[in-house]
Amino acid sequence: MSLTRRIGIPIVKGIVWTLRRVDHYFLGSSALRADDDFRRDPYPSFEAIRHAPIVRSLANRGWIILGYEAVQEALRDTNLSNDLNNNPFYLRVARAASGGRPIPFVDNPPLLNLDPPAHTPLRRAISQRLKRGFVDALTPQIEDSARALVSRMVPPCDLIETVAEPLPVQVIADILGVHNTDQLAQWSHRMTNALRIAEADQVQDAADAEASMRCFVAKQLPDMLKINPESPISQLAQDPEVQERDVISTCVLLLTAGHETTTRLIANTIYILHHQRSVREAVVSGNLSLDNLIDEVLRLEPPVQMTLRFVRRSTTIAGRSLKPGQLVLINFAAANRDPAVFDNADRFEPGRNRPHLSFGYGIHLCLGAALAKLEARIAIKELLVAYPDFELHEPISWGNNQFFRGPETLTILT
């Protein structure tokens, strides 16, 4: 590591820590805390800074959007960019933290981090290959996989390690036509730290994981196309509007987003069922559908808590003026608990009349939403068939990542 980087990284950490303290002083809390209380329950912190639908933040050199309608407005606004290259401050810090490595989601941006016009043809091409009929056809295969995973459980064991993690990565690997699922899961998990730019070792590890995953996919791609020419990826590769690097980036995105978020969705649902026995009883008795269960878990405990945007042209969100270069933290978790939209917003009440925003909104609405919900429904169904009265070891610890929320382990005892 160069002297400049050895000096620069502690300075960045110091600046971030100081700005978080300033936010805490003026706002009453911070949306990017990293202490144990925040990991266990971030929602009081979000409420503490909910002075308006959008608030100024020094910690992220821009804004935090907390209101439901303000989040929708921001996600519709084409003056806000999803491309991480459009924020000079973020880019400088990320370049320093990455140690000269390609920055994940920046140097080889997937669909998630593209703006129109580059975003439009690629999203159209991918969405045509991931239609609802394709997802529904996967149901028997996913049921077999989930049933096999649950049948191999021998309590006490970790439900994340035995079911919640291997099921999504197996589904994505089957779609792509690749193996080596344990390695894919490790790369995917490491890449979730890419946005933690104040932690240089985490960013560098994420960059190494992305490079390894891209190399793996590039080597496997010819066989993937040959073995299953009708797969979504094979069809995408044959699209004249899609370049090979975009096909590789799409595979990497499917493996990371499709694995990590679904793992957390399954884990968060198990957590809710453990702590709210009346909800579990309603599901087991058939009085609460798995669809309504999953949707309310997504609202109350979203796996993706927040996302980033960058102001590329002056705009107005919820009456506040945003300037070019500013960073915008869009807080799905806070929007899903907006008291102006949801009565008893902190309570688990399935069947609400307004949809959650956990899969995003607008042109970046998650293309894998139907698949994630299908996997979660099947995993929970199979778990409750085998263990309707399951008990978990307490206390439950939560992962240390402000952007993604889920338990680190869920040890089933019976």
Secondary structure, DSSP 8 states (H G I E B T S, - for coil): --HHHHHHHHHHHHHHHHHHHHHHHHHSS-TT--SHHHHH--HHHHHHT-SSSEEEETTTTEEEE--HHHHHHHHH-TTEE--GGG-HHHHHHHHHHHTTS--TTTTS--GGG--TTTHHHHHHHHHHHS-HHHHHHTHHHHHHHHHHHHHT--SSEEHIIIIITHHHHHHHHHHHT---HHHHHHHHHHHTTTT-TT-HHHHHHHHHHHHHHHHHHHHHHHHHHHH-TTSHHHHHHT-TT--HHHHHHHHHHHHHHHHHHHHHHHHHHHHHHHH-HHHHHHHHHTSS-HHHHHHHHHHHS-SB-EEEEEESS-EEETTEEE-TT-EEEEEHHHHTT-TTTSTTTTS--SS-SS---TT--GGG--TTHHHHHHHHHHHHHHHHHH-TT--B-SS--B-S-SSB--BS--EE--
